[in-house]
Structures are given as C-alpha cells and as structure tokens.
C-alpha cells in the first residue's frame, strides 16, 4: 500500500456488512456508480458479496491494474478485479453474463441514511434534516469545487515584501478564542507583522489600538460560546467609555482596516453603532439547524467596495464554517438596502452557483445566503466563515490540495489588505 500510494485512487477495508457494503460506502462517498462483475468461480454470489473476512477494496487507474495485481501476486496476496465505476450513477452487479442486481446509487444511499435521518429529525430542526436528506436525490449535485476568477499564484505583495517593512496588525482575542494563530499566520504570509492582543491589555491600557494599522477579531468559543457571546464581547467595548472612544476612532480612520471572523463577526455586528456604514447589517443568530455547524461550504464573492475582496468578485470558493450562531437575519428593507448599496460581500451558493437558503449548502439558514457584510467604505469586513483556515493549499483536504501549490485563493483576501496599505 505504501509503495503504490501514488497509484491508488481510493481505499476501503472490508468489515461489517462485507464486500458489497464496502463498495457501496465507496460509491456514496464518491457520488459515483459502480459496475460490479463477479467471476464464474463464485459459487454463491450472496455469500461472496456479504463476506466479512479480512480484506480491502482499492481503486486504481485502468492502466495500473496489471502492475498492482502483479505486485500483489509477488507478495502472495490474493487480488482480483471486482468492477469499474460507471457514468450512469447506478450500482449494477453482473454474474455469469446476467444482470444480477441493479439500482440507482441515490436510492440505495437514501436507504442507507434513513435511520440517521429519523434520528436527525428528532435531535435537530426537522426541516433542515429533511432538506439534507432530500439532497441525496439530486444526482447532478457536484459537491465541493472551486471556480476562481483570478490568478492564485500572482504575488501582488512581492514589491512590499522586498523592503522588509511589515505593518502591524492586532490579532484581537478574548477568553475562549481559538483561531488567533491561524489568523496571525495568514496576515504574516501576506506581509504583515501580527501582534497578539488580548482584550484585557486594551482595557488596562497596556496596549494602544492606535499603534496598529489593522485589526483582526478572531473566532472561536469566546465566553464559552454561550448564546450571543460575540455581542457580549461588543458590550464590553460599548460600556467602557475609554474603549468605545478608541474603537470608534479606529473604525473612523481612513488609514486603518478591520476584519471580524465568526465570533469576531458577531462582535463587529454588536458594534454597529460605532462602525460607519453598518446600520443595516443583519444580526447573527442561532443556526436554523439548531446545531453547531462545522463543515466546508461554498460561497460566492459579490461585487462590493471591500478592500479585502478587490479582484475576487464572482469567484466561488470553498471555505471553512464553524459556528453555532451564524444565521444572518434582518428585515426585508435592510436586506434590500444592503443589496442596493453593495454591502453584502459573500453569499452561500449551491453546486449550480445559485444563491441558496437550503441546508446544508447554506449551513445556518442565513437570509438571501448572506455570509459576510461590508462597512466603513470597504475598510471593515465582517464574515462568518473562516478564511484563515483555508489560505493554504494543504488546508483544502477535500481536493487533496492538488488544485493549487502552496497558496490557496483565500490568501488573496489578506494580500489585498497589504496592497491597500501600500
């Protein structure tokens, strides 16, 4: 297995349920059909298909089959060709020149997930449980992919890195924050000098926010991730006359930028009264599923004046979401105002790149798919997903990181901030 890792496309051990269940689980995970062919040596196809003895199924390219079989033979490991993927999205079993079994993959996958659906309906919001279950019928769903409309490998910060001048950005955290290291790494990669800043240091005037050109409010589990934790964080600023003045001045300055992610997004929303151009921002409330959502979602970048997203408009990119309160909710009038003023920075989309409120493509039930908003003339960006957890190619495990080398598209968000500072 180790010697031929580069030749193996997929692997699954045979265990409970036997060979057939192993093949079906591989088909479900890959959203592909399989043409299974049993040799004439098989006396009882049922016993053969449901045999649970030690073994494994591996998928290899057709031009590598003979090489892998020869290697197995040299090691006295029995192996045989069991089937090939098909383009019909169906599970077919052939035995002695006859079609032994045939069924669509989606029908079998729905049967496979039925028990989980019933449990999810009791534990979670039954409406979102049904939406996720019904998604199995969509044979055309493409799953995760990236449609990047800019050159990922273009180093727009190169000229700024040569002079070794790194602007200081405050990586702000509070009790329970856990994304500050990824945030610091992303800003450092874009040419900044990130500085770890705790709220206590600002409250006790050990650090002055005015000494920084950028502010990044990290996500995580601030205050134990209790309901409204981000808004409680905001109140600790609004109810402190000194901090309120400091933050208000920082947001108003045309020489600074601010980024709020996850808890930081909810915290920024709680500071609307002191952030220019944010009065119509939605509130970020408990997820519609009534559960903490940790998954990878597809978002489409909208046309805005955001300094962070310049040149990224129209791109649809996978991004990490990890929150319990990410549902953007606002009145129809406020949503209309945000749309009219181009202050919605990102929206959740489905695999057809249509804005969606459908779960789980929209992981929290946000109105009109809203996942990020812009304020202060584009200098402030509040977003629920985590770009700092997706700025390196190896962080995109859904694709094996093979689409990009080193950098992933989300690093452009941080580089844009560096270019804007000049």
N, C-alpha and C positions, 0 to 999 in steps of 0.2 A: 504493500500500500504506500509506504513512504517513497520507495523508488519510482513509483509510477504516478505520483500525485499530480504531475502536470498533465497526465493523460486521462485522469479520472474527472468526469464532469459532475457526478453525483454518487452518493453512497448512503446506504441504509442497512443496518443489521436486521437480520430476521429474528423476530421474537414473538411476543404474544399475537396470536392470530395467524401466524405463519407467513408463507411466501406471498400469498395474494394480498394480505393486509399491508405487507411491506411495500409492494408495488403500488397499491392504492394510495398509501401515505405519500409516496414519492410523486405520484400524479397530482395529488391535491396540492402539495407544496409548490410544484412547478406549474400548476394550472395547465396541464398537458394530458393528452390522451396516450394510451399505450396499446400496441398490438402485441398480445402475448401469444406465443406459439409453443405448444407442448410437443415434445418429441414422441415418436411412436413407441419408445422404450417405456414410457409412463403407462403403468397398468391401470392405476386408479387415479384419475385427474383430481378428484376431490381430496383424497389423502395427500396427493402431491402438493396441491395448492395451499392446504391448511397445515402442512408440516411445520412444526415449531422448533426443529432441531437447529443447532448452531450453524449459522451461515450468514451471508451478506449478499446484497444486490449492488452492483456497481454499474454506472453508465459511462461508456467511453465512446469516443468518436468512431464511426464505422471503419475508418482507415487504420485504427489502432486495435481493433478487435483481435486479429490474428496474433499480434505481438503480445498482448496481455494474456491470451489463452496459452500461448507457448511458454511464457514466463511462469504462469501458474502450474503448468504441467511439469516444468523443470523442478518445481518445489514440491511436487506430489500433492498439489492442492487441486481437487476436482472443480471444474468450472465449465459452464456451457452457456450458450446464447439463449436467453429466455424471451426476448422480444425487442421491439423498437418503438420509439414514440410515433404517434400518428398526428396528422393535421386535422382530424375530424373531432377532436376533443371527446373521444369516446374510449371506453375500456372494452376491448374485444379479446376473447380467448378462443384460440383455434386448436382443435385436437383431431388428429388423424383426418386431415383435409376437410373437416367440418367446422362450422361456426358453433362453438360450444356455449358461448355466452357473449352478450353484447348489451351495453348500457351507456348512457351519456355520463361523462365524468361529473357534471354538476348534479345530476340526480343522485349518484352514489355519495357525493360529498355532502349533500343536504341530509341524506340518511345518516351519514357518519356524524354530523354536527347536531342532529336533532335533540339528543339528550342535553348537550351543552346549551342549546337554545332555550330549552324549557327551564334549566337552572338559571340562565342569564335573565330570563323574563321575570323570575321571582326575585333575584338579587338586585338587578339594575332596573332602569326605566324600561318597561316592556316595549315601548315604542321604538327606542333605539336598538333593542335586541332584535326586534322584527326587521328593522332596516338592514342590519348587518347580515341577518340570516337570508333575507331576500336577495342580497347582493350576490349570493352563490349562484343564482340563476343567470347572472349576466356573463355569458360566455365571452363577450367582447371586452370585458374589463382588462386593461393592460397592466394593472398593478402599478408598481413604482417605476418611474423613469425620469429622465431629466431632459428638458428642452431649453438649452442655454443659448441665448441670442447674442452673447458677447464672447470674446476670446479669453478663456480661463487663464491661459499661460502668458497673457500680456502683462508685463510687470509695470504697471502705471506708477509705482512708487520708486522705481530704480534711482531716479535723479535725486530723490530726497534722502535715500539711504547712504549715498556716497559721502555726504558731508557730516555724517555721524551725529547730526542733531536730531534728537528724539523728543518730541513734545510730550509733556506729562499728561497722563490721563488717570483720573481717580477711579479705581475699581471699588465701588462702594458696596459694603455688605452690612448685614445686621445679624442678630442671633439666628442661627439655623441656615443661613445662606450657604449653598454648596457649589455654586458654579463660578466662583471668583477666579479659580485657577485657569479654567478653560477660557474665560473672558480675557484674563491677562495675557494668555498665550496668543490669542487671536490678535489683540492690539499690538503685542510685541512683534508678531510676524508682519504687521503692516507698517512698522517703523515708529512705533510709539514707545514711551517709557512708562509702563503701567506701575501704579503705586497702590498697594493695598491700604484701603482706608476703611476703618470701622466707624459706625455712627457715633459711638462713644467719643472717639477722637475729635469729631466735629462739635459734639455737644460741649465737651470740656475745653474747646478751643486749642487743642494740641496741634491741629492741622487746619489750615485755611483753604477753603474750596477755591478761593480766588487765585491760588497759586497754580491752578490747573487750567488747561485749555479744553479738556474733555472730561465728561462724567459718564461712567457706565454703571448702572444699577443692576447688580447680578440677581439671578434667580435662585431658586432652591426651596427651602422649607422655613422661611422666616417666621419667627414666633411659633415654631412647631406646625406651621401650615394650617393654623386654625382658620376658620371662615373669616374672610376679609382681612387676612394678615397684611397684605400689601397696603390696604387703606389705613390700617393701624399704624404702619410704618410712616405713611404720609402725615398722619395726625401728629406724630412725634416731631415733625418739622413745623407744621402749621401752628401748633400751640406753643412753640418756642419762639418768642419774638426775635431773638438773635438769629436762629437758623432760618426762620421764614425770610428774613431780610437777605441773608446770604444766598439762599437758593433762588429767591426772586430776582436778585441782581444777576446771578449766574445765567438763569434762563433768558433774561432780557438782553444780555450782552450778545452782540452780533459777531463776536470773535470766539465764541465757545460752542460746543455741541454736546448733546446728551442722548444717551441710549438706555432704554429701560427694557429688560427682558424678563418674561414670566412674572415672578413676584415683583420684579422691578417695573414691569409694565403696569401692573395693578397699582403699585405705589405711585407711578407717574400720573396715572388716571386720577388718583386721590389728590394730586397737586394741581388739578386743572385751574384752580383759582389764581395760581401764580405763573402758569405757563401760557405765554401768548399763543393765540390761535388754537386753543384746545377746548373751548367751551362746549363744542358739540361732540366731543369724544364719548364713546359708549362706556358703560360700566362693564367690568369683567366679573361675571357671576359664576355660580356653581355649574359645572358641566351638565348638559342635558341628560347624559347617561347616568348621572348621579354617582359616578366612579372617577377615581384618579385615572387619567389617560396618559400612558407612556407609549408612544408609537412614533412612526415616521409618517408624516403627512405631506401632501403635495400642495404647494402654494404658488400662486401666480403673482408676480410683481406688477403693480399698477403704475400708471403714469402720475407722478407727483413731483413736488419741488424738493423732495428729500435729498440732502447732501449725501446720505449713505447709499442711496439706490440709483445714483446717476449712471445712465448707460445700461442698466439692468432691466429696464421696463420691458414687459412682455414675456420675460423668461419664466418658465415654470420649473420649480426646483423642489426636490425632497428636502425636508428639514425635520429636526427632532422636536417633538412636543412632549412635555412632561409637566402636567398641571392638573389640579382638581377644580380650579376656578378660572376657566379661560373663555367662557361664553360671553361674547360681546353682545350687549343688549342696549338699545336706545330707541327713542320714539321714531316713527316714520319720518317726521320732519327733520330730526337730527341726522338720520341716515341720508336723507335727501341732500341736506346741507353739506355733509361730508363728501358725498359723491360730486356735487356741483363745484366744490372748491378743491377737488382732487386731493383730499386728505386721508383717503383710505390707501395705505401703502401696499398691503398684501391681502389676498383672498384665498380661501381654501377652494380647490378645484378637484373635479373627478378625473378619471383617466381619459376623458374626452376633452379635457381642459375647459369644462363648463363650471362656472361658479356654483357651489353646492352647499346646501344645508343638511345634506344626507349624511347619516352616520354609517361607517366610521371615517369616510373621506373628510368630512367636517367633524373633527373629534370632540367638539364641545357644544355644537348647535348654535354657533355664532350667526347672528342675523346677516344675511347677504354675504356670508362667507368671510366676514371681517376678521383678520388675524393681526393687523398692525395699522397704526394711525400715525399721522404726521402733525407736528405743531411748530410754532416759533419760526415760521418761514422756511421750514425744511431742516432746521438745526436740531430738532428734537424728534426722535423716533421711539415709539412705544410699541413693542411687539410681544405677542405671547409665545411663539416658537423660539427655539434656541439656535441662532446662527453660529454661536461659539462652539457648539457641539457638532458642527458639520462643516468646518472650514478646511479640513484636511481630507485628502482622498481616502486615507485608510479608515476614516470615521464612517464612510458610506459602505458598510458591510453588506447592504442589500445588493450592491453591484460588484462586490469584491474589490472595489476601489480601482477597477481596471479602466474606467472611463477617463480618469484624469491621473496625472502624475504629480504627486506631492500636494499641490494645492487643489482645493475644490472651489466651486463657484462662490460660496458664501464668504470667502476671504475678501472678495471684491467690496463687500459692504464696509469692511474695516479699512481697506485701502482707499476707498473713496473719501473717507473722513480725513485721512492723512493728506490726500491731494488737495482737499478743500482748504486745509490749513495753509498749504503752500510752504 
